[in-house]
Amino acid sequence: MFSWLKQSGRQRPGEGEDVVETVTGGLKELYSKKLLPLEEHYRFHEFHSPALEDADFDNKPMVLLVGQYSTGKTTFIRYLLEQDFPGMRIGPEPTTDSFIAVMYGDTEGSTPGNALVVDPKKPFRKLSRFGNAFLNRFMCAQLPNQVLKSISIIDSPGILSGEKQRISRGYDFCHVLQWFAERVDRIILLFDAHKLDISDEFSEAIKAFRGQDDKIRVVLNKADQVDTQQLMRVYGALMWSLGKVINTPEVLRVYIGSFWAQPLQNTENRKLFEAEAQDLFQDIQNLPQKATVRKLNDLIKRSRLAKVHAYIISHLKKEMPSVFGKENKKRELINKLPEIYRQLQQEYQISPGDFPEVKKMQ
């Protein structure tokens, strides 16, 4: 069972847990006493991101799976867990029309979205702002599984293509993905070796991950269904397609294989698939060790943005008249925001990369 989940020989079970708890506790205290009052005073939560809660610091590392329908996302989760989970459905057409958080629980069961977002022990309370249309398509599947003691997995709806992508979901799909992307430790984009076209909705979804490029990994699934020569062409086509959507100087890590429990249809690349699977599983297995560093890194990024936000709001407030002409001055300041950014950069020696996007701020 769980052949890929192996204990590292360098660390005994429980070793280092005190350090993790101490760091997590320190981050919580630092946020609640220092950063949160600043955010509340300058209304940071209305502009950028909701306030963090204890569950955001305490939750296990999360892996978000994203891909077009029938690329094998649900089968991939089943392959990791080596068992079925509540709410799973597998088929050639779009079967997963919901976000499913697969998490550890002492007994097997599921919790619907509306109940999930009022549970203070789960890191999903802020998802309530996306409304009933989303919450009706969100659930948590809990089961006693060894893998889920270390990580949680978020299965997303199959991304649509062609005429299907014109069907409205009833909620802002890309904003939901962006919310998850900011909080997960790994984003896995799944592609089918026979279906490499990146639809408009998939392209928009990938753009929602901007700023989280270090979390993204790519899986070329069902690679055993083509021969070696075709696989080389498929890999090249995939990299070309991704290059048009993801603008990063680094080449994305692509894992090639067939992630399901059935025998390989084409065995000539067996050694490659086994090596790639081992690399991917090692990456996932290392997430708990890196989760604390990721939370520290995210809190530092958040604090830098909060500081810049405070400078911007303070400057705008200082420029506003006390009584007359507020509306005209407001419009003038909004139009001059790029110039204000440059002024604040020089005055406080702030890097341009720390400032929020001008259009969004306006």
Secondary structure as GFF3:
##gff-version 3
##sequence-region A 1 362
A	DSSP	alpha_helix	17	30	.	.	.	ID=ss1
A	DSSP	pi_helix	31	35	.	.	.	ID=ss2
A	DSSP	alpha_helix	36	41	.	.	.	ID=ss3
A	DSSP	alpha_helix	44	47	.	.	.	ID=ss4
A	DSSP	alpha_helix	54	58	.	.	.	ID=ss5
A	DSSP	beta_strand	62	67	.	.	.	ID=ss6
A	DSSP	alpha_helix	73	81	.	.	.	ID=ss7
A	DSSP	beta_strand	99	104	.	.	.	ID=ss8
A	DSSP	beta_strand	109	112	.	.	.	ID=ss9
A	DSSP	alpha_helix	113	116	.	.	.	ID=ss10
A	DSSP	three_ten_helix	125	130	.	.	.	ID=ss11
A	DSSP	alpha_helix	131	135	.	.	.	ID=ss12
A	DSSP	beta_strand	138	143	.	.	.	ID=ss13
A	DSSP	three_ten_helix	147	149	.	.	.	ID=ss14
A	DSSP	beta_strand	152	155	.	.	.	ID=ss15
A	DSSP	three_ten_helix	162	166	.	.	.	ID=ss16
A	DSSP	alpha_helix	173	183	.	.	.	ID=ss17
A	DSSP	beta_strand	186	192	.	.	.	ID=ss18
A	DSSP	alpha_helix	200	207	.	.	.	ID=ss19
A	DSSP	three_ten_helix	213	215	.	.	.	ID=ss20
A	DSSP	beta_strand	216	221	.	.	.	ID=ss21
A	DSSP	three_ten_helix	223	225	.	.	.	ID=ss22
A	DSSP	alpha_helix	228	245	.	.	.	ID=ss23
A	DSSP	beta_strand	254	256	.	.	.	ID=ss24
A	DSSP	alpha_helix	270	285	.	.	.	ID=ss25
A	DSSP	alpha_helix	287	319	.	.	.	ID=ss26
A	DSSP	alpha_helix	326	335	.	.	.	ID=ss27
A	DSSP	alpha_helix	337	348	.	.	.	ID=ss28
A	DSSP	three_ten_helix	352	354	.	.	.	ID=ss29
A	DSSP	alpha_helix	358	361	.	.	.	ID=ss30
###
